[in-house]
Amino acid sequence: MALKPGAPQRTTTEALRRTTEKCLKNRKTKVLIIDEAHHLLMVNNPKRLEFQFEALKSLTIESNVVIVLVGTYKLLAIRDQSGQLVRRSEVAHFPRYNLRQKEDQRNFLNALVELQRQLPLPVMPNLSADVRYYFLKSGGSIGILKDWLSRCLEHAILRGMQTFDHIFAEKFALSNKALITILDEAIEGEIALEDASIDEVKELLYRVANRSKLVSLNEPAAKRAGKVGERRPVRDKTGNSHDRK
């Protein structure tokens, strides 16, 4: 996009920022979605990290758009950099399916059935017969399952196969060690999303209140301000100075 001539910009970054704001306004954009937004965290300087989120906050204010950041749990780290960012943001969590919950089991089965219907093979695979196996080897993540089935489809077509089963699919599944790494990150992110207790809020508030009280007690008493023309209470000298010689 060519920049229109106008007032000189101090830097190229500033010019691009202003052009982006104008573009969003002119197009009357309501929502700006940034995928893989956790890449914003890939900076060495913490101040740079805070600057990036402040730039996003400024962009949404100037252009009056809602910015949706899509990414991993690492986005929580950048959001917690500032109280203003926490106040202005809202988290929409898309969790993995939980094997211990009946509703999640049904939903995962429905997703698996729908995915197998979309596989362009002469014979539709019967993946739902081994739903527990696909649940375990995908970690309950539909994204992992979809990528896995895509690899199975590619190799099945290359081999001229009519369909495939879980024995064939196992060759292209993630290793158990890889799944453990993925699950560790997911569980850590889920823990980070858990809310603190109200007792922690009370403890913090009482700690601040007690600290303020302690500071006020330690402050020296303010000197009494006298009225204009009124002498301060001092000890006057007695006798004649010549008598003391």
BATOR-312835 format. One record per atom (N, C-alpha, C): residue in three letters; x, y, z. Coordinates in steps of 0.05 Angstrom, whole numbers. Atoms other than C-alpha are relative to their C-alpha. Example, Ala and Ser with C-alpha at 12.3 -4.5 7.8 and 13.67 -1.06 7.14 Angstrom:
2
    r       u       v       w
  ALA      18     -24       0
  ALA     246     -90     156
  ALA      18      24       0
  SER     -16     -24      -1
  SER     273     -21     143
  SER     -15      22      14
***
This chain:
245
    r       u       v       w
  MET      17     -24       0
  MET       0       0       0
  MET      18      25       0
  ALA     -16     -24       2
  ALA      29      67     -20
  ALA     -11      21      20
  LEU       7     -21     -19
  LEU      29     122      33
  LEU      -6      26     -15
  LYS       7     -25      12
  LYS      -6     186      13
  LYS      18      22      11
  PRO     -17     -22     -10
  PRO      36     250      17
  PRO     -15      16      21
  GLY      13     -16     -21
  GLY      22     290      79
  GLY      21      10      19
  ALA     -19     -10     -20
  ALA      54     312     143
  ALA      22     -21       3
  PRO     -23      18      -1
  PRO     124     282     149
  PRO      -1     -17      26
  GLN       0      18     -23
  GLN     129     221     195
  GLN      28      -2      11
  ARG     -27       2     -12
  ARG     186     214     244
  ARG      14     -26      -7
  THR     -11      26       6
  THR     196     141     231
  THR     -18     -16     -18
  THR      16      17      17
  THR     173      87     183
  THR     -21     -15      17
  THR      19      14     -18
  THR     141      50     242
  THR     -24      17       7
  GLU      23     -18      -6
  GLU      99     111     260
  GLU     -18       3     -24
  ALA      15      -3      24
  ALA      78     119     188
  ALA     -18     -24      -5
  LEU      16      24       4
  LEU      56      47     183
  LEU     -22      -3      20
  ARG      20       2     -21
  ARG      19      51     249
  ARG     -24      18      -7
  ARG      21     -19       7
  ARG     -20     113     227
  ARG     -16     -10     -25
  THR      13      11      24
  THR     -35      81     159
  THR     -18     -23       7
  THR      17      23      -8
  THR     -61      18     193
  THR     -25      10      14
  GLU      23     -11     -14
  GLU    -106      59     238
  GLU     -20      12     -20
  LYS      17     -12      20
  LYS    -134      98     178
  LYS     -14     -22     -17
  CYS      11      22      16
  CYS    -144      34     139
  CYS     -23     -14      14
  LEU      21      13     -16
  LEU    -184       2     195
  LEU     -25      18       3
  LYS      23     -19      -3
  LYS    -227      65     203
  LYS     -15       2     -27
  ASN      13      -4      26
  ASN    -240      73     128
  ASN     -16     -25      -8
  ARG      14      25       6
  ARG    -260      -1     121
  ARG     -21      -6      20
  LYS      20       4     -21
  LYS    -303       5     183
  LYS       2     -28      12
  THR      -5      27     -11
  THR    -271     -57     211
  THR     -10      -1      29
  LYS      10       4     -27
  LYS    -305     -83     274
  LYS      18     -18      16
  VAL     -16      19     -14
  VAL    -260    -141     292
  VAL      26      -6     -16
  LEU     -25       7      12
  LEU    -186    -153     278
  LEU      11     -24      14
  ILE      -9      25     -12
  ILE    -163    -225     289
  ILE      29      -5      -8
  ILE     -28       6       4
  ILE     -89    -240     298
  ILE       5     -28       8
  ASP      -5      28      -6
  ASP     -73    -314     293
  ASP      29      -3       8
  GLU     -27       5     -11
  GLU     -11    -344     326
  GLU      10      24      15
  ALA      -7     -25     -14
  ALA     -11    -282     370
  ALA      21      -4      22
  HIS     -20       4     -21
  HIS      34    -315     422
  HIS      29       5     -11
  HIS     -26      -8      11
  HIS      92    -299     374
  HIS       8      28       9
  LEU      -6     -26     -11
  LEU      86    -229     403
  LEU      18      -2      24
  LEU     -17       4     -23
  LEU     122    -258     463
  LEU      29      -5      -6
  MET     -27       7       8
  MET     184    -274     424
  MET      18      24      -1
  VAL     -18     -23      -2
  VAL     225    -215     448
  VAL      19      -5      23
  ASN     -20       3     -21
  ASN     287    -211     491
  ASN      -2      20      23
  ASN       2     -21     -19
  ASN     272    -146     526
  ASN     -28       2      12
  PRO      27      -2     -12
  PRO     213    -145     576
  PRO     -13      26      -6
  LYS      12     -26       7
  LYS     203     -71     561
  LYS     -12       0     -28
  ARG      11       2      27
  ARG     194     -88     488
  ARG     -26     -15       0
  LEU      25      16      -3
  LEU     141    -139     508
  LEU     -23      18       9
  GLU      21     -18      -9
  GLU     103     -87     546
  GLU      -8      20     -21
  PHE       5     -19      22
  PHE     110     -38     488
  PHE     -19     -12     -21
  GLN      16      13      21
  GLN      79     -88     440
  GLN     -30      -1       8
  PHE      27       1      -9
  PHE      17     -97     482
  PHE     -12      28       3
  GLU      10     -28      -1
  GLU      11     -22     494
  GLU      -6      10     -28
  ALA       6      -8      28
  ALA      14     -13     418
  ALA     -26     -11      -9
  LEU      26      13       7
  LEU     -44     -62     410
  LEU     -23      15      14
  LYS      21     -15     -14
  LYS     -83     -24     463
  LYS      -5      27     -13
  SER       3     -26      14
  SER     -70      42     427
  SER     -14      -4     -26
  LEU      13       5      26
  LEU     -91      11     361
  LEU     -30      -4       3
  THR      29       5      -4
  THR    -158     -13     388
  THR     -15      25       8
  ILE      12     -25      -8
  ILE    -171      55     419
  ILE      -3      20     -24
  GLU       0     -19      22
  GLU    -153      97     358
  GLU     -18      -9     -23
  SER      16      10      23
  SER    -188      52     307
  SER     -27     -10       8
  ASN      26       9     -10
  ASN    -246      31     351
  ASN      -7     -28     -10
  VAL       4      28       8
  VAL    -238     -43     334
  VAL       5     -18      24
  VAL      -6      21     -19
  VAL    -239    -105     377
  VAL      22     -18     -11
  ILE     -22      17       9
  ILE    -173    -142     372
  ILE      -2     -27      14
  VAL       1      27     -10
  VAL    -177    -217     380
  VAL      27     -14      -4
  LEU     -26      14       2
  LEU    -111    -252     396
  LEU      -5     -29       4
  VAL       4      29      -1
  VAL    -112    -326     380
  VAL      28     -13       3
  GLY     -26      13      -4
  GLY     -55    -369     407
  GLY      -1     -19      23
  THR      -3      20     -21
  THR     -29    -415     460
  THR      -3      14      27
  TYR       3     -11     -27
  TYR     -31    -406     535
  TYR      22      21       6
  LYS     -21     -20      -4
  LYS      32    -363     529
  LYS     -11      29      -1
  LEU      12     -27       2
  LEU     -15    -305     514
  LEU      -7      10      28
  LEU       6      -9     -27
  LEU     -32    -304     588
  LEU      23      16      12
  ALA     -23     -13     -11
  ALA      39    -282     604
  ALA       1      29      -9
  ILE      -1     -28      10
  ILE      35    -220     559
  ILE     -24      16      10
  ARG      23     -15     -10
  ARG     -34    -202     584
  ARG       5      10      29
  ASP      -5      -7     -28
  ASP     -11    -202     657
  ASP      22      20       4
  GLN     -21     -20      -2
  GLN      42    -150     642
  GLN     -10      26      12
  SER      10     -26      -8
  SER      -4     -93     660
  SER     -29      -3      10
  GLY      27       0     -11
  GLY     -65     -80     703
  GLY     -21      10     -20
  GLN      19     -11      20
  GLN     -97     -39     647
  GLN      -6     -21     -21
  LEU       4      21      20
  LEU     -88     -97     598
  LEU     -19     -22      11
  VAL      18      19     -12
  VAL    -121    -145     647
  VAL     -29      10       1
  ARG      27     -12      -3
  ARG    -179     -97     657
  ARG     -14       2     -28
  ARG      12      -4      26
  ARG    -189     -86     582
  ARG      -3     -25     -16
  SER       0      24      15
  SER    -182    -158     560
  SER     -19     -21      12
  GLU      18      22      -9
  GLU    -227    -219     564
  GLU      10     -26     -13
  VAL     -11      25       9
  VAL    -203    -291     559
  VAL     -23     -19      -9
  ALA      18      21      11
  ALA    -242    -341     515
  ALA      16     -26      -2
  HIS     -16      25      -2
  HIS    -215    -410     533
  HIS     -13     -22     -17
  PHE       9      23      16
  PHE    -221    -467     483
  PHE      16     -25      10
  PRO     -16      21     -13
  PRO    -199    -526     527
  PRO      -1     -26     -16
  ARG      -1      27      12
  ARG    -180    -596     505
  ARG     -23     -16      13
  TYR      21      18     -11
  TYR    -231    -651     516
  TYR      11     -16      23
  ASN      -8      14     -24
  ASN    -229    -685     583
  ASN     -12     -28       0
  LEU       8      28       1
  LEU    -232    -761     583
  LEU     -18      -8      23
  ARG      16       7     -24
  ARG    -264    -762     652
  ARG     -28      12       0
  GLN      26     -12       2
  GLN    -324    -721     631
  GLN     -17     -12     -22
  LYS      17      14      20
  LYS    -382    -756     596
  LYS      -7      18     -24
  GLU       8     -18      22
  GLU    -402    -695     556
  GLU      24       4     -19
  ASP     -23      -3      17
  ASP    -331    -686     530
  ASP       5     -26     -16
  GLN      -2      25      15
  GLN    -329    -760     510
  GLN     -19       0     -23
  ARG      19      -1      22
  ARG    -392    -751     469
  ARG       8      20     -21
  ASN      -7     -21      19
  ASN    -368    -687     437
  ASN      24      -8     -16
  PHE     -24       9      14
  PHE    -301    -718     419
  PHE      -8     -21     -21
  LEU      10      21      18
  LEU    -337    -778     388
  LEU     -14      13     -24
  ASN      14     -13      22
  ASN    -382    -732     347
  ASN      20      14     -19
  ALA     -20     -13      17
  ALA    -321    -693     322
  ALA      15     -21     -16
  LEU     -14      22      14
  LEU    -285    -758     304
  LEU     -17     -11     -23
  VAL      18      10      21
  VAL    -345    -783     265
  VAL      -2      20     -23
  GLU       2     -20      21
  GLU    -350    -717     227
  GLU      25       1     -16
  LEU     -26      -1      14
  LEU    -276    -718     210
  LEU       3     -24     -19
  GLN      -3      24      17
  GLN    -279    -789     183
  GLN     -19       2     -24
  ARG      18      -4      23
  ARG    -337    -769     139
  ARG      13      18     -21
  GLN     -13     -19      18
  GLN    -294    -714     108
  GLN      24     -12     -15
  LEU     -23      13      13
  LEU    -238    -763      88
  LEU      -8     -10     -28
  PRO       7       8      28
  PRO    -240    -770      11
  PRO      12     -26      -8
  LEU      -9      27       6
  LEU    -229    -845       9
  LEU     -23     -16     -11
  PRO      22      17      11
  PRO    -268    -898     -30
  PRO     -18     -12      22
  VAL      15      12     -22
  VAL    -288    -930      36
  VAL       6      17      25
  MET      -3     -17     -24
  MET    -300    -887      98
  MET      11     -17      23
  PRO     -11      15     -23
  PRO    -256    -910     156
  PRO     -20       0      24
  ASN      17       2     -24
  ASN    -292    -933     219
  ASN      17       7      24
  LEU     -17      -9     -22
  LEU    -251    -891     268
  LEU     -14      -1      27
  SER      14      -2     -25
  SER    -306    -886     319
  SER       0     -26      16
  ALA      -2      26     -15
  ALA    -297    -960     337
  ALA      23       0      19
  ASP     -23      -2     -17
  ASP    -231    -941     368
  ASP       3      28      11
  VAL       1     -28      -8
  VAL    -251    -873     396
  VAL      19       5      24
  ARG     -18      -4     -24
  ARG    -212    -883     462
  ARG      29       2      -9
  TYR     -28       0       9
  TYR    -148    -897     424
  TYR       6      27     -13
  TYR      -5     -26      13
  TYR    -155    -834     382
  TYR      -1      23      20
  PHE       1     -20     -21
  PHE    -172    -795     444
  PHE      27       2      14
  LEU     -26       1     -15
  LEU    -108    -817     480
  LEU      22      10     -18
  LYS     -23      -7      18
  LYS     -62    -809     420
  LYS      -2      28     -11
  SER       2     -28       8
  SER     -88    -739     406
  SER       1      19      25
  GLY       0     -16     -25
  GLY     -87    -716     479
  GLY     -26      15       4
  GLY      26     -13      -2
  GLY    -160    -697     472
  GLY      -1      26     -15
  SER       0     -24      16
  SER    -142    -642     423
  SER      -9      -5     -29
  ILE      10       4      27
  ILE    -181    -637     358
  ILE      20      10     -20
  GLY     -20     -10      18
  GLY    -125    -597     326
  GLY      21     -22      -6
  ILE     -19      22       3
  ILE     -76    -654     338
  ILE     -12     -23     -16
  LEU      14      22      14
  LEU    -127    -705     315
  LEU      -3       6     -30
  LYS       4      -7      28
  LYS    -141    -667     250
  LYS      26      -2     -15
  ASP     -26       2      13
  ASP     -67    -661     233
  ASP       9     -29      -3
  TRP      -7      28       0
  TRP     -57    -734     249
  TRP     -15     -14     -23
  LEU      16      13      21
  LEU    -114    -757     203
  LEU       8      10     -27
  SER     -10     -11      26
  SER     -88    -711     148
  SER      25     -15      -9
  ARG     -23      15       7
  ARG     -22    -748     150
  ARG      -7     -28      -8
  CYS       9      27       7
  CYS     -58    -815     149
  CYS     -13       0     -28
  LEU      13      -2      26
  LEU     -99    -793      89
  LEU      20       3     -23
  GLU     -21      -4      21
  GLU     -38    -769      50
  GLU      14     -26      -6
  HIS     -15      25       5
  HIS      -1    -835      59
  HIS     -19     -22     -10
  ALA      19      20      10
  ALA     -64    -876      46
  ALA      -4       4     -30
  ILE       4      -6      28
  ILE     -74    -841     -21
  ILE      25      -7     -16
  LEU     -25       7      13
  LEU       0    -849     -39
  LEU       2     -30      -4
  ARG      -2      30       2
  ARG      -7    -924     -27
  ARG     -24     -12     -15
  GLY      24      10      15
  GLY     -73    -929     -66
  GLY     -19     -16      17
  MET      17      15     -18
  MET    -110    -954      -5
  MET     -29       9      -2
  GLN      29      -6       0
  GLN    -186    -957      -2
  GLN      -8      14      26
  THR       6     -11     -26
  THR    -188    -940      72
  THR      23      -6      19
  PHE     -21       7     -19
  PHE    -146    -947     135
  PHE     -13      -4      28
  ASP       9       5     -27
  ASP    -153    -969     208
  ASP      20      11      20
  HIS     -17     -12     -21
  HIS    -121    -952     274
  HIS      29     -12       0
  ILE     -26      12       2
  ILE     -63   -1000     261
  ILE      17      16     -20
  PHE     -14     -16      20
  PHE     -44    -960     199
  PHE       4      29      11
  ALA      -2     -27     -10
  ALA     -58    -894     234
  ALA      21       3      22
  GLU     -20      -1     -21
  GLU     -11    -912     291
  GLU      28       8     -11
  LYS     -26      -6      11
  LYS      48    -905     244
  LYS       6      30      -3
  PHE      -3     -29       5
  PHE      35    -830     235
  PHE      -9      16      24
  ALA       8     -14     -24
  ALA      14    -813     306
  ALA      25      13      13
  LEU     -22     -12     -15
  LEU      56    -768     351
  LEU      10     -21      20
  SER     -12      18     -20
  SER     104    -804     397
  SER     -12       6      28
  ASN      10      -4     -27
  ASN      84    -813     470
  ASN      15      23      14
  LYS     -16     -21     -12
  LYS     141    -767     491
  LYS     -10      27     -10
  ALA      10     -25      11
  ALA     115    -713     445
  ALA     -27       8      12
  LEU      26      -4     -13
  LEU      45    -721     474
  LEU       3      10      28
  ILE      -5      -8     -27
  ILE      72    -714     544
  ILE       9      29       1
  THR      -9     -28       2
  THR     107    -649     525
  THR     -24      19      -5
  ILE      24     -16       7
  ILE      42    -622     495
  ILE     -19       2      24
  LEU      19       0     -22
  LEU       0    -643     554
  LEU      11      15      24
  ASP     -12     -16     -22
  ASP      49    -613     604
  ASP      -5      30      -4
  GLU       5     -28       5
  GLU      43    -546     570
  GLU     -30       7       3
  ALA      29      -5      -2
  ALA     -33    -552     566
  ALA      -9       1      29
  ILE       8       0     -29
  ILE     -40    -570     640
  ILE      11      24      14
  GLU     -12     -24     -12
  GLU       7    -513     659
  GLU     -17      24      -7
  GLY      17     -22       8
  GLY     -36    -465     619
  GLY     -27      -1      14
  GLU      25       3     -14
  GLU    -100    -492     650
  GLU       2       9      29
  ILE      -5      -9     -27
  ILE     -71    -481     719
  ILE       2      30       1
  ALA      -3     -29       1
  ALA     -52    -410     700
  ALA     -27      14      -3
  LEU      26     -12       4
  LEU    -124    -397     681
  LEU     -18      -2      24
  GLU      17       3     -24
  GLU    -151    -418     749
  GLU       1      26      15
  ASP       3     -25     -14
  ASP    -176    -360     789
  ASP      12      -2      28
  ALA      -9       0     -28
  ALA    -146    -340     856
  ALA     -24       1      19
  SER      22       0     -19
  SER    -187    -347     919
  SER      -5      28      11
  ILE       7     -26     -11
  ILE    -222    -289     951
  ILE      17       6      25
  ASP     -17      -4     -23
  ASP    -179    -300    1013
  ASP      27      13      -8
  GLU     -25     -12       9
  GLU    -117    -281     972
  GLU      -5      30      -5
  VAL       6     -28       5
  VAL    -152    -216     952
  VAL      -2      15      27
  LYS       2     -13     -26
  LYS    -169    -201    1025
  LYS      27       3      13
  GLU     -26      -1     -12
  GLU     -99    -217    1048
  GLU      17      24     -12
  LEU     -14     -22      13
  LEU     -70    -168     997
  LEU     -10      27       8
  LEU      12     -25      -7
  LEU    -119    -113    1014
  LEU       7       7      29
  TYR      -6      -5     -28
  TYR    -108    -121    1090
  TYR      30       7       3
  ARG     -28      -5      -2
  ARG     -33    -122    1079
  ARG       6      29      -7
  VAL      -4     -28       8
  VAL     -36     -55    1043
  VAL     -11      19      21
  ALA      12     -17     -20
  ALA     -82     -26    1095
  ALA      17       1      25
  ASN     -17       1     -24
  ASN     -37     -48    1153
  ASN      26      15      -5
  ARG     -24     -14       6
  ARG      24     -21    1117
  ARG      -4      30       0
  SER       6     -29       0
  SER      -9      47    1107
  SER      -3      10      29
  LYS       4      -7     -28
  LYS     -28      48    1181
  LYS      27       2      14
  LEU     -26       0     -13
  LEU      43      32    1202
  LEU      16      24      -8
  VAL     -14     -23       9
  VAL      71      87    1159
  VAL     -10      26      13
  SER      12     -23     -13
  SER      23     138    1189
  SER       9       2      29
  LEU      -8      -1     -28
  LEU      43     118    1260
  LEU      29       8       3
  ASN     -28      -6      -1
  ASN     117     125    1244
  ASN       7      28      -8
  GLU      -5     -28       9
  GLU     110     195    1215
  GLU       2      18      24
  PRO      -2     -19     -22
  PRO     133     251    1262
  PRO     -24      18       2
  ALA      23     -17      -4
  ALA      79     294    1293
  ALA       4      27     -14
  ALA      -2     -26      15
  ALA      65     356    1251
  ALA       3      23      20
  LYS      -4     -24     -18
  LYS      89     421    1282
  LYS     -24      17      -1
  ARG      23     -17      -1
  ARG      35     466    1306
  ARG       5      27     -14
  ALA      -4     -25      15
  ALA      28     524    1258
  ALA     -11      23      17
  GLY       9     -23     -16
  GLY      24     590    1296
  GLY     -14      21     -17
  LYS      13     -21      14
  LYS     -18     649    1279
  LYS      19      23      -7
  VAL     -17     -22       8
  VAL      10     710    1245
  VAL       2      20      23
  GLY      -5     -18     -22
  GLY      42     756    1297
  GLY       1     -13      27
  GLU      -1      14     -26
  GLU      39     703    1352
  GLU      28     -11       4
  ARG     -27      10      -6
  ARG     106     687    1385
  ARG      -1     -30       5
  ARG      -2      29      -6
  ARG     128     615    1389
  ARG       8      -3      29
  PRO      -7       5     -28
  PRO     135     585    1459
  PRO      29      -7       3
  VAL     -29       4      -4
  VAL     210     595    1473
  VAL       7      10      27
  ARG      -9      -8     -27
  ARG     249     604    1537
  ARG      14      27      -2
  ASP     -11     -26       0
  ASP     264     678    1548
  ASP      24       1      20
  LYS     -23      -4     -18
  LYS     331     699    1578
  LYS      -9      18      23
  THR       6     -16     -24
  THR     328     727    1649
  THR      25      16       9
  GLY     -22     -16     -10
  GLY     370     781    1683
  GLY      12      18     -21
  ASN     -13     -19      18
  ASN     415     834    1652
  ASN      26     -13      -9
  SER     -24      12      12
  SER     470     813    1606
  SER      25      11      13
  HIS     -24     -12     -12
  HIS     518     862    1641
  HIS       5     -13      27
  ASP      -3      12     -26
  ASP     505     828    1708
  ASP      15     -26      -1
  ARG     -12      26       3
  ARG     530     762    1681
  ARG      29       2      -8
  LYS     -28      -4       7
  LYS     597     792    1661
  LYS      17       3      25
***
